């Protein structure tokens, strides 16, 4: 009888478990996932990524805009989420899931995200077109601004370039081609509202005819005061993000 106990024992080595990702590698993987879907911060944020909501500017955002956001939990299985308000993007992220995706799956996920972004962008454009048509009818049906409107009296201006519907002053918001996209409505107490769903980026209102000089400001009241004091034409930008001197 052969004693098998006398033979040397051979052990089958079990596959080694992958070492857990370091915090630095986790942050880099998280950042790579963001950049893969078109979210690239303009400044370094690696050291600031953490469990508290982080807001930051991404490539393509207007100066001063912090459309990017991110949250990253490094304890246990690293996980988090990120998004961009301008792109209409919001995505969850998990280190374990990210590591298991094959290159083909990554491409498929990226394609799905891009398709979703395109669908949302198309929806925003349709909404802006509908709003433009509505404000166009509102503008055409409005009358001249009453110089005795409480807001105009408080600012000491006459309402040049404005129209009025009821007790609301209407400030036209146009693009470089002169197309009316939106209206800023100003109530007697100075409250300002834009048309719901209407475009706001890249629009302005010019008071007067430029004669070599064009002043730029944000609010209509301030711009109208500059116009009265200098006699120069003034462009109302409505927001600092609509001003680009480059």
Secondary structure, 3 states (H helix, E strand, C coil): CCCHHHCCCCCCCCCCCCCCCCHHHHHHHHHHHHHHCCCCECCCCHHHCCCCCEEECECCCCCCCCCEEEEEECCCCCEEEEEECCCCEEEEEEHHHHHHCCHHHHHHHHHHHHHHHHHHHHHHHHHHHHHHHHHHHHHHHCEECCCCCHHHHHHCCCCCCCEEECCEEEEEEECCCCCEEEEEEECCCCCEEECCCCCCCCCEEEECCCCCCEEEECCHHHHHHHHHHHCCEEEECCCHHHCCCC
